[in-house]
Amino acid sequence: MPVRRGARSSSRWRGLVFLLLTVLGIVAAGACSSGQPDDGVDVLTARGEINPVMANYIKRGINDAKDAHAAAVVVKLDTPGGLDSAMRDIVQAIDNSSVPVIVYVSPSGARAASAGTFITLAGHVAAMAPNTAIGAAHPIDSSGGDIQGTLGTKVENDAVAYIRGIAELRGRNADWAERAVRQSVSDTETAALQQHVVDLVAPTIEQLLQQADGRTVHLNDGRDVRLATAGAATHSNSMNLFEEFLFAISNPNIAYLLLTLGSLALLVELYHPTIVIGVGGALALIVSLFALGNLPTNWAGVAIMGVAVILLALELHAGAHGVFAVGGAIAMAVSGFLLTNTSNADFQVSRWLLVAIPGLVGAAIVVLAINLVRSRKLPVFMSAERVVGAHGIAGSVLDPSGVVIVGGERWQATATRPVNEGAPVVVTGREGLSLTVEPADEEPRDG
C-alpha cells in the first residue's frame, strides 16, 4: 500500500524527537548522578611495606572513589612501615582528597607502625580493630639503629614537626604523636582510643561504618561533610594484577638478584650464544628495572654492576688467574650496597646476599676461566682425513695391538708387525677410533 509523503515525514520526525529525548534523559540522569554522592563506600587494602607502588595504588583508589562519587573511602591498613617519601605521598593524597578517607588498622593482629602511624593519623577518621597496635615511628638508619649525630637530630625533628602537624590538623593527640617519634611509643587500640589518638574501635567494617555515620569531617577544599555511611554498600578496590606484580618485585633483594642474574645471563650469551639464555637475561634485566623504578634507587649502583660484568668478561677472555674475577665480585658487592638510596633498613639489600652472590659468582668465573685456559692449551683434534698418513710414536708395545700417540692424541692401534714402545710409526688406515700403523723409517712429522 503506498504511503503518503506527509505520513512518512511525520514518522521520521517522531523518531528523531524520541531519540533526542532519550539522549537528553541520559544526559540529565548523568548530571543528577554527578551532583548526588553515591551511598557506597570504596575499600582499599594496604597490607605490607609502604613503598611507591603502595602509594600509587592508594592515590588511584582515592581518585576512583572520587570519580564514582563514593560516600567515603576506607583504607584497611596493616604495615610495619616503609619509605618516608611514599608515606608523605599517601598523606598528601588523603589531605587533598575530595572524598572522606577513613584509615582503619585492620584486621585483628594488624599494626600501623612507623610510617603507618603517620598515615593513620592523617585519616579524616582514624579507626582500629581489636588487638591491633599503632606507634613506634622513630626514624632508623640502614642497619636498623638510631641515626647518630647532627643528621639524626635533623631527621628526628623533621619527623616530629610533620607528625604534630598531621595530628593537630585532625584534632588528635599531638603530644602522643611526638612521643611515638622521639620515644618509639606504641599502644594498643584501647589505649589509643583513650588518649584520643584514634576516633573509633570497631571489629568489622560494617560496625565501623555504623559508628562513623553522622560524623562531620573537614576536607581540604573547605567543605564540611557529614558522613552518611550506616548500612552503606562496600565496594572492594584491590590492587590490579600489574600493581600486584610491581608490589611483589619492589623488593631490593629481588631487584638485586634479577639485576645480577640478568647481567650474568647476557655475559654467558656472549661466550655461548643461545636464544634461551639471552632472552631470559634480557627479561630479568627489564623486570629488575621495573622493580628499581619503584624503589629509592641509586643508579650509580646499577652502573657499578655494569663494571662488574666487564671485569668478569675480561677474566674469561684474558685468564688473569682470578685478578679480574675478584675485582668483578667486589664491584658486584659494592653495586648491591649502593643500589638503594635510603636509610630505611627494609629497603636495603641483605648483607648476607651481598656476600653470598658475589662470592659464588667470582668463584664460578675463576673455575670457568681456568678450564678455558686449559682447553686452549690442548692440541687440536685431528680429523679423519688428516690422521691417515700422519706420523706418531708408539705409546706402548704393539704386538700387534696397543696405544699410539698421533698429533698429541692417544689412539688404539694395531701394527702390521711388532713395534717397540717409543718407536716411530706411520698411520696407514683408520676404522672408527682404531688406527692401523706400521713402523716408520724416519722421525715422525707430527709427534
Secondary structure, DSSP 8 states (H G I E B T S, - for coil): ----HHHHHHHHHHHHHHHHHHHHHHHHHHHHHHHS--S-EEEEEEES-B-HHHHHHHHHHHHHHHHTT-SEEEEEEEBS-B-HHHHHHHHHHHHT-SS-EEEEE-STT-EEETHHHHHHHHSSEEEE-SS-EEE------TTSS---HHHHHHHHHHHHHHHHHHHHHTT--HHHHHHHHHS--EEEHHHHHHTTSSSEE-SSHHHHHHHHTT-EEE-TTS-EEE---TT--EEE----HHHHHHHHH--HHHHHHHHHHHHHHHHHHHHS--HHHHHHHHHHHHHHHHHHHTTTB-HHHHHHHHHHHHHHHHHHHH--TTHHHHHHHHHHHHHHHHSB--S-GGGS--HHHHHHHHHHHHHHHHHHHHHHHHHHHS-----HHHHTT-EEEESS-BSSEEEEEETTEEEEEEESS-B-TT-EEEEEEEETTEEEEEE-SS--S--
